[in-house]
């Protein structure tokens, strides 16, 4: 199997690429939610135009 060489993107390239930004933001949100869940902290989210909190046991994995 051929090995793919990975080229690091410049910040400007990454920001201008919506797919790259989507993956980065999705990963960051998942990590943040996992940290809150493990620490037992609730999170605040926007739901139907209102801020609501989710208790840590109800944070999706």
Residue, then its C-alpha position, 0 to 999 in steps of 0.5 A: x500500500x502506498x504511503x501518503x505524504x502529509x503536507x502541513x497546511x499554512x494557517x491561511x490555507x486551513x482557514x480558507x478550506x471549509x472542509x478542513x475547518x469543519x473537521x477541526x471544529x467538530x473534533x474540538x467540540x467533541x473533545x470539549x464535551x468529553x472533558x465536561x462529561x468526565x469532569x461532571x460539568x454541565x454544558x450550556x447550549x442554544x436550543x430553540x432560541x434559548x440557552x439550556x443546560x445539559x447535565x453531564x450524564x446526559x452529554x452524548x458520548 
